[in-house]
Amino acid sequence: MKPIARIASAVLLLAAVGAPPGVSAQRAVSDSLAHADSIRHRALRLQADPETFYQAAIAYKDAALYRRSTDVTAIGDLILAGHLLNAAGQQDEAMETLEEAAERARSLGDIERAAQAYLDAAFVAEALEDDDAVQRLGTNAEMLAASPLLSDPQREHILRRLRRARSGEALAVNVARADSLHDEALRGQAERALRLADALRAQGEWEAVGRLFVEEAELRPAADPSAVDLMIVAANLFYAADLPMRAREVLEAAGDRAEASGDLVRAARAYLDAATIAEGEGHEGAVRDLVERAKGLTESPLLSEEQKERIRQRITRLSARLER
């Protein structure tokens, strides 16, 4: 067991001492979620400096460890960690982390995100010239593509990306253009990691890579959940490039897109991440507006009580800081 996992287990054990079983379990879960959110907030701050992208990635991975096995937020944390590790030049660890994200998504029945994460890992493997890993990861994605839970456009998009991962085939259609942009963005991250010393130039590069992710997201179908992932990655890149307003705008757009597709948990998270950035900007009006949008989602019958409570906890912490 990893040290951080042992610490997490100890926290849960200590929280259970001296309280009735039901109360202690609820408190342990709440404390663990609060700690995960705290670590994620630290990861967001670490991304402000390109030289700490690796530390930010580790923080995202740690946050995922504190989340329950059924918490879909951990998938996004691991995907972000994988991209940051790739950006920091840690391709082997990036590939492993993206594969971990895929496994977690698959275990929760999120077939589309699982397949996309496998393919992201396959593109990193391709850059490493690890043909065996490309074949293994591609096969996993191909198996998921056969799922009846996918729409025909989702299935076709996965298969197109798979062909590109295996053969580099160029496709002159919009979805293929999105894949090309994705590859270019990943390459830009890797190249960017080799020039950390040139801070001003690096900011420009990260902004350009962020724009590529946004462009790719806009090419995807409205109901494609991977577009939300891409927009969140883009927002983090803009934040790293010292463009907090742009990062906030993209996160808000990601929230809108997630809300429109019925993914209310990710919508609320995107709104609250945007509110956190607005807080750092000193933009209280934006914080309050974004918090209200997230709060409104807690009235939806589509969310479980646990999901609603998790959103309310973040809202409470944000509101408390605002009132200081």
C-alpha positions, 0 to 999 in steps of 0.5 A, a space after each residue: 500500500 502506498 504511504 498516502 493510501 495508508 494515511 487515508 486508511 488511518 484517517 478513516 479509522 481514527 474518525 470511526 473511534 468514539 462514535 456510533 457506527 452510522 455517525 462515524 461512517 458518515 463523518 469519515 466519508 465527509 472528512 475524506 471528501 473535504 480532504 480530497 477537495 482541499 488537496 485538489 484546491 492545492 493542485 489548482 494553485 500549484 498549476 499557476 507555476 509551470 515548474 510545479 506541474 509535477 507536484 500538481 499532478 501528484 496532488 490530483 492523484 492524491 485527491 483521487 485516492 481520498 475519494 470513494 470508489 463510486 465518486 466520478 470526480 476522481 476520474 477527472 482528477 486522474 485525467 488532469 494528473 495524466 496530462 500534467 505528468 505528460 507536460 512535465 516530461 513524465 510520460 511513463 507515469 502519465 501513461 499509467 495514470 491515464 490508464 488508471 483513469 480509464 479503469 476507474 471510468 470503466 468500473 463506474 460504467 462510463 464507457 465513453 470516458 474510459 475509452 477516451 482515457 485509454 486512447 489518450 494513454 495510447 497516444 502517450 505510449 506512441 510518443 514513447 514508441 512503446 508498441 506493446 502498450 499502444 496495442 494493449 491500450 488500443 485493444 481495451 478501447 476497441 473492446 469498449 467501442 463495441 458496447 451497446 451503451 455508446 451512441 453511433 457517433 461516440 463509437 465511430 469517434 473512438 474507432 477513428 482515434 484508435 486507427 490514428 493511434 495504431 497507424 497515424 492515418 489522417 482523416 479529413 473530417 471534423 472528428 478527425 480534425 479534433 483528434 489531430 488537434 488533440 495530438 498537437 496539443 499533447 505534443 505541445 505540452 511535451 515540447 513545452 516541458 523542455 523549455 520551462 526556463 523561458 517563462 514568458 514564451 512558455 505562457 504563450 505556448 500554454 495559451 496556444 495549447 489551451 486554445 487547441 483544446 477548446 477548438 477540439 471541444 467545439 468540434 465534438 458533438 454537443 452530447 459528447 462528455 469528453 468535450 467537457 474534459 477537454 475544456 477543463 484541461 484548457 482552463 487549467 492551461 490558461 490558468 497556468 499561463 496566468 490568464 485567470 479570467 480566460 480560465 474562469 470563462 472556459 470553466 463556466 462554459 464547461 459547466 454550461 455544457 455539462 449541465 445541458 447534457 444532464 451531467 449535473 455533478 460535473 456542471 456544479 464542479 466546473 462552476 465551483 472551480 470557476 468560482 474559486 478562480 474568481 475568488 483569487 481574482 477578487 471578483 466577488 460578484 462572479 463568485 456569488 453568481 457561480 455559487 448560485 448556479 451550483 446551488 441551483 443544481 442541488 434542487 434537481 431530483 437527478 442528483 442523489 442526496 450524497 451528491 447534493 451534500 458534496 456540492 453544498 459542502 464546497 459551497 459552504 467553504 467558498 461562502 465562508 471564505 467570501 465572508 471573511 
